[in-house]
Amino acid sequence: MTSNNVPLCCFGAGGHGRVVASQWRRVNKGEIVFADERLAIGSKTDGFPVRFSALADVQGHSLIITVGNNGLRRELQQRACELNLRMTSIVIEPERYFGEAPGLGSVVLAGALVNCGARIGAGVIVNSGAVVEHDCEVGDFVHLSPNATLTGGCSIGEESWIGAGAVVLPGISVAARCIVGSGAVVTRNLVRPGIYTGVPARWGGRKDGTDIWRNGDARADPRQGQLT
Ligand SMILES: CC(C)(COP(=O)(O)OP(=O)(O)OC[C@H]1O[C@@H](n2cnc3c(N)ncnc32)[C@H](O)[C@@H]1OP(=O)(O)O)[C@@H](O)C(=O)NCCC(=O)NCCS
């Protein structure tokens, strides 16, 4: 894990990247820079310099992929590993972290609580105020949105996205590549990819018949690549 005074490079200066950088600045004295192909080198975002453009250019810093889109984050992290870049993981408030050490490239943001026996995979976002209760398993490249709660013994499959304030009840499993809408309560195992909303959470496609995974919706489609 990255600790004080280690220079950090956040790849992706969108909303999530700015959150990670600003929270890390509060607890850390080291340099923080962005890499982002969309921004001019030498410009600043929220006071942080854009130092690099392409992933391959990043050097002299520990790297974290700060892209909200789960599938794109996975692709970028894989590329960074292939390039032998030095990756790290970040826990903003270690005093609220009681689980096993998070996987490479994961970020655990302010106010999040991770309890004993919890396992956090690689490239996971545990967003501000999210709760991962005891003995939960969080798969690689999952995003737990702000204030999402995994009660005890849950398991969340790879690349799934749990929306803000959603709750997963004890012992429930969520398959890979599910989207659980904000405010939903998951009361049964979710066994296939899809969008689940409401209380209790129910599977639902879109009314217009489009598929959120294939129609280019950058908010959810991990292959479409908008850096949010
Ligand atoms: C579930 C979700 C992904 C659906 O996105 P979408 O397919 O683009 O949905 P739309 O906005 O087109 O809405 C489709 C329908 O679902 C309903 N709906 C959308 N989100 C809902 C939710 N969370 N709970 C209940 N109903 C929801 C809409 O009201 C709409 O219903 P209508 O057709 O009767 O008007 C999205 O609404 C959501 O909850 N995202 C999580 C956001 C979040 O937590 N972000 C945190 C970022 S850090």
The ligand as an ORCA input file, in Angstrom:
! r2SCAN-3c Opt
* xyz 0 1
  C     -29.768      1.410    -12.145
  C     -29.188      2.428    -13.101
  C     -27.788      1.988    -13.537
  C     -30.105      2.475    -14.301
  O     -29.551      3.312    -15.276
  P     -30.335      3.492    -16.673
  O     -30.560      2.189    -17.339
  O     -29.585      4.551    -17.407
  O     -31.744      3.962    -16.150
  P     -32.669      5.137    -16.674
  O     -32.190      6.411    -16.033
  O     -32.789      5.054    -18.153
  O     -34.050      4.723    -16.012
  C     -34.786      3.607    -16.473
  C     -35.956      3.407    -15.517
  O     -35.479      2.850    -14.297
  C     -35.807      3.694    -13.187
  N     -34.657      3.700    -12.301
  C     -33.412      4.126    -12.598
  N     -32.609      3.955    -11.541
  C     -33.370      3.424    -10.568
  C     -33.079      3.045     -9.238
  N     -31.855      3.159     -8.724
  N     -34.081      2.520     -8.500
  C     -35.328      2.393     -9.029
  N     -35.649      2.741    -10.276
  C     -34.670      3.253    -11.037
  C     -36.079      5.066    -13.815
  O     -36.952      5.823    -13.006
  C     -36.687      4.684    -15.117
  O     -38.032      4.312    -14.904
  P     -39.193      4.769    -15.915
  O     -38.790      4.189    -17.258
  O     -40.413      4.187    -15.333
  O     -39.138      6.248    -15.916
  C     -29.008      3.826    -12.470
  O     -30.216      4.525    -12.394
  C     -28.413      3.774    -11.081
  O     -29.058      3.556    -10.058
  N     -27.090      4.001    -11.053
  C     -26.308      4.057     -9.855
  C     -25.759      5.479     -9.699
  C     -24.766      5.550     -8.590
  O     -24.943      4.980     -7.527
  N     -23.693      6.244     -8.845
  C     -22.617      6.362     -7.903
  C     -21.401      6.864     -8.622
  S     -20.049      7.067     -7.544
*
